[in-house]
């Protein structure tokens, strides 16, 4: 599987049934995804 280039600010991993979005804090703040999707789908990762 190809990896994202070093300058990528947002990468999407598609595993057919699940899509994983990996992004910088700045991009996450810019798009305000938490307000779009709401609290019920929020998962905190360490």
N, C-alpha and C positions, 0 to 999 in steps of 0.2 A: 504494500500500500504506500503510495507516495506521501511524503510529509509536507507540511505547509512551509513555504519559504520563510526565512527568518524575519522578514518585515511584515508578515501577516498580522493584522490587528484582530481578525475574526476568522476562525476556522470552523468548519462544520464536518462532523464525522457521521456518516450515514450507515447505520447497521440494520437497515430494512425496517425493523419494528421500532427502533429507537434512533433518534437523531440527537447528537451531542454538540452543543455550541460552546466553543472555547474562545474567549475574547479578553482583551485588556480591560482594566477597570475604566479607562477613559471611554471606550466604546460602549461599555455597559451603561455608564452614566448618560452618555449622549442619547442612546435609544430608549432609556427608561423602561426596559423590558418588564420589570417588576410591576409597574403600573399598568402595562398592557395586559399581562396574563393574570395578575392578581396574586394574592397570598397563598391560595390553595395549592398551587403547583410549584412553589418555591422550595428548593432543596439547598441547604448549606453544605459545602464540602470543605474539608480541611486539607 
